[in-house]
């Protein structure tokens, strides 16, 4: 029975656009659980083989006054019996204003 979903790094991740996030490892207490990750920024992915969230976030639709964009990422693990465990964390992308 699935009881725990754990993220190796479970903080608010802040990164300047064009720079990679710190790799985040997803683990559960049930090796057969299915993990889904939603609302990742463009350029950031979850690899179910390595169980890692990684990448370089990109934002292409900044407004003229927008300096940061916050993404609330949801990680859900579901075991074969349908039990679920869910965690959320935030990735904040800061606009690179250097020209």
Secondary structure as GFF3:
##gff-version 3
##sequence-region A 1 99
A	DSSP	beta_strand	5	7	.	.	.	ID=ss1
A	DSSP	beta_strand	13	16	.	.	.	ID=ss2
A	DSSP	beta_strand	24	28	.	.	.	ID=ss3
A	DSSP	beta_strand	34	38	.	.	.	ID=ss4
A	DSSP	beta_strand	44	47	.	.	.	ID=ss5
A	DSSP	beta_strand	52	55	.	.	.	ID=ss6
A	DSSP	beta_strand	68	78	.	.	.	ID=ss7
A	DSSP	beta_strand	84	94	.	.	.	ID=ss8
###
